[in-house]
Amino acid sequence: MYIYWNYYKTILIVNISLSVAFGLGYPRMLPYIFATIGFVLSCFLVRFFENNAMYLYYNLGFSRTKLLLGSLLFNTIITLFLLAIIWI
């Protein structure tokens, strides 16, 4: 679980910055942007800029698909938490 969280931390930093930049005037849209556009773009940017870091995860036995599915799980949990905060 720690490996998935370690990979997701890099995606999370990029995702938060992109989501805030895209949703500047619309704070209620932030969880939706965080879950969709921000996540997809941040996964692409992390893959593009940190491609050599993937060898660390390959050596530990984790494929890119497993890491992305774990990141999607973490992102879904955080998005549900954000939705609960905004809509309460």
Backbone bond lengths (Angstrom), bond angles and torsions (degrees), N, CA, C in turn:
res aa  C-N    CA-C-N  psi(-1)  N-CA   C-N-CA  omega(-1)  CA-C   N-CA-C  phi
1 M - - - 1.429 - - 1.527 111.05 -
2 Y 1.337 115.16 -33.00 1.451 119.49 -179.95 1.532 111.61 -64.61
3 I 1.312 117.38 -36.04 1.464 120.94 -179.97 1.522 110.09 -65.42
4 Y 1.326 116.53 -42.20 1.465 119.77 178.37 1.528 110.69 -63.27
5 W 1.324 116.01 -42.68 1.463 119.18 179.76 1.530 110.76 -66.70
6 N 1.303 117.74 -38.37 1.458 121.37 178.25 1.528 110.93 -62.22
7 Y 1.314 117.35 -41.00 1.464 120.89 177.26 1.527 110.35 -69.18
8 Y 1.329 116.76 -39.25 1.456 119.66 -176.67 1.524 112.26 -70.71
9 K 1.320 118.59 -26.32 1.460 120.32 178.69 1.520 111.71 -59.75
10 T 1.328 117.43 -38.45 1.461 119.25 178.48 1.522 110.78 -68.06
11 I 1.325 116.76 -37.55 1.459 120.32 178.03 1.528 109.91 -70.21
12 L 1.321 117.45 -37.14 1.457 122.04 -176.53 1.519 111.88 -63.37
13 I 1.305 117.60 -42.59 1.465 121.10 -179.18 1.522 110.37 -62.40
14 V 1.305 117.15 -45.13 1.459 121.17 179.04 1.526 110.27 -68.54
15 N 1.322 117.25 -39.49 1.454 122.21 -178.31 1.526 111.43 -64.23
16 I 1.302 117.63 -43.59 1.466 120.47 179.25 1.524 110.90 -63.22
17 S 1.315 117.03 -44.75 1.465 119.26 -178.82 1.526 111.56 -66.08
18 L 1.328 117.87 -41.04 1.462 120.05 177.73 1.524 111.86 -67.73
19 S 1.307 117.86 -39.66 1.456 121.42 -179.18 1.524 111.50 -65.97
20 V 1.318 116.51 -41.20 1.460 119.52 177.69 1.523 110.39 -67.13
21 A 1.313 117.78 -39.08 1.460 120.49 179.57 1.532 111.49 -66.46
22 F 1.317 117.88 -38.95 1.459 120.61 -179.81 1.525 112.75 -77.31
23 G 1.311 117.81 -30.37 1.455 120.63 -175.31 1.509 113.95 -107.83
24 L 1.331 118.13 34.61 1.457 120.83 -175.55 1.526 113.38 -59.08
25 G 1.288 119.64 -43.33 1.453 121.09 -177.47 1.511 114.10 -92.61
26 Y 1.321 117.89 -2.09 1.456 121.79 -172.98 1.531 110.74 -130.57
27 P 1.336 117.96 81.69 1.471 118.81 -176.67 1.530 113.40 -67.01
28 R 1.323 119.39 -25.83 1.470 120.44 178.53 1.528 112.06 -75.37
29 M 1.307 117.39 -17.82 1.464 121.26 178.73 1.525 112.49 -88.37
30 L 1.324 117.23 -7.38 1.466 121.17 -175.95 1.526 113.99 -55.98
31 P 1.349 121.01 -45.24 1.472 118.43 178.80 1.530 113.26 -64.10
32 Y 1.322 116.72 -34.94 1.464 119.52 179.75 1.526 111.24 -69.91
33 I 1.320 116.19 -40.34 1.467 120.11 176.37 1.526 109.83 -66.82
34 F 1.332 115.90 -40.19 1.470 121.42 178.96 1.525 111.03 -60.89
35 A 1.339 116.68 -38.24 1.466 120.90 -175.70 1.523 113.17 -81.38
36 T 1.318 118.19 -25.41 1.468 119.80 -172.97 1.524 112.03 -111.70
37 I 1.306 116.57 -83.43 1.463 121.90 -173.32 1.525 111.60 -63.12
38 G 1.321 116.16 -44.66 1.465 120.09 -178.70 1.514 112.76 -62.63
39 F 1.338 116.37 -41.62 1.462 119.43 -178.80 1.525 111.52 -68.12
40 V 1.312 116.90 -44.50 1.469 120.19 -178.50 1.524 110.68 -65.10
41 L 1.328 117.11 -45.96 1.464 119.73 179.74 1.524 112.24 -66.30
42 S 1.317 117.10 -38.75 1.459 118.63 179.82 1.526 111.72 -68.89
43 C 1.335 117.71 -36.05 1.472 119.86 175.51 1.526 110.51 -63.18
44 F 1.322 116.25 -40.89 1.460 120.15 178.10 1.533 110.90 -64.86
45 L 1.327 117.28 -45.41 1.460 120.19 -177.87 1.528 112.04 -66.70
46 V 1.316 117.20 -39.54 1.463 119.63 177.77 1.524 110.16 -65.65
47 R 1.316 116.95 -39.75 1.464 119.52 178.36 1.525 110.86 -65.79
48 F 1.316 117.07 -37.60 1.457 121.08 -178.07 1.528 111.89 -71.42
49 F 1.331 117.35 -45.81 1.461 120.24 -173.74 1.524 114.28 -89.03
50 E 1.322 118.16 -25.37 1.464 119.85 -178.25 1.525 111.30 -118.51
51 N 1.299 116.35 44.24 1.450 121.12 -177.25 1.532 111.58 -66.50
52 N 1.318 117.54 -35.56 1.470 119.84 -179.20 1.517 112.89 -72.38
53 A 1.323 117.95 -21.78 1.460 120.83 178.51 1.525 111.49 -70.74
54 M 1.308 117.63 -17.12 1.459 120.96 -179.67 1.519 112.07 -66.05
55 Y 1.321 117.80 -22.64 1.465 119.86 178.53 1.519 111.58 -63.80
56 L 1.324 117.30 -30.88 1.458 121.11 175.42 1.518 110.35 -60.44
57 Y 1.328 116.09 -46.75 1.461 120.48 -179.09 1.528 111.39 -70.86
58 Y 1.322 117.27 -35.80 1.472 120.23 176.58 1.527 110.85 -62.49
59 N 1.336 116.17 -40.40 1.468 119.84 179.62 1.522 112.40 -67.70
60 L 1.329 116.09 -26.68 1.464 120.00 177.13 1.526 112.43 -84.55
61 G 1.330 117.32 -5.47 1.455 121.30 176.33 1.516 114.58 96.19
62 F 1.325 117.82 16.87 1.461 121.64 179.81 1.514 109.91 -108.70
63 S 1.325 115.94 127.30 1.453 119.76 177.31 1.521 109.68 -86.93
64 R 1.316 115.96 167.73 1.457 121.24 179.08 1.527 111.01 -63.65
65 T 1.332 116.91 -35.57 1.461 121.06 179.50 1.522 111.09 -65.32
66 K 1.322 117.48 -43.89 1.465 120.82 177.96 1.520 111.38 -62.16
67 L 1.329 116.14 -41.37 1.458 119.71 -179.25 1.522 111.41 -67.23
68 L 1.330 116.81 -39.50 1.465 119.36 178.94 1.523 111.58 -69.16
69 L 1.321 117.95 -36.08 1.463 119.89 177.02 1.527 111.33 -68.16
70 G 1.310 116.72 -38.58 1.463 120.08 174.76 1.524 111.68 -64.67
71 S 1.324 116.56 -39.06 1.456 120.58 177.14 1.517 111.53 -66.74
72 L 1.318 116.23 -36.96 1.463 120.15 177.21 1.523 110.65 -64.80
73 L 1.312 117.20 -37.62 1.464 121.26 177.27 1.526 110.85 -64.49
74 F 1.329 117.38 -48.08 1.456 120.91 177.48 1.526 111.18 -60.89
75 N 1.325 116.54 -41.80 1.456 120.96 -178.82 1.528 110.60 -65.53
76 T 1.312 117.94 -37.86 1.460 121.33 178.11 1.524 111.13 -65.54
77 I 1.306 117.01 -41.86 1.466 120.89 179.00 1.530 110.63 -63.93
78 I 1.312 117.17 -45.19 1.460 120.92 179.36 1.529 110.69 -65.98
79 T 1.329 117.90 -38.49 1.458 121.14 178.45 1.525 111.52 -65.13
80 L 1.318 117.58 -41.98 1.460 120.35 177.15 1.524 110.96 -63.23
81 F 1.311 117.01 -37.75 1.455 120.80 176.14 1.528 110.80 -64.54
82 L 1.335 117.79 -43.36 1.461 121.16 177.84 1.524 111.98 -63.49
83 L 1.319 116.44 -40.30 1.469 120.30 177.28 1.520 111.34 -63.56
84 A 1.309 116.74 -39.76 1.461 120.02 178.69 1.524 111.14 -65.19
85 I 1.311 117.15 -37.72 1.465 120.53 179.20 1.523 110.69 -68.88
86 I 1.301 117.47 -42.83 1.472 120.52 -176.25 1.516 111.89 -71.40
87 W 1.313 118.05 -39.58 1.459 120.49 -173.35 1.518 114.16 -89.38
88 I 1.323 118.60 -0.89 1.476 120.15 177.45 1.509 109.31 -90.43
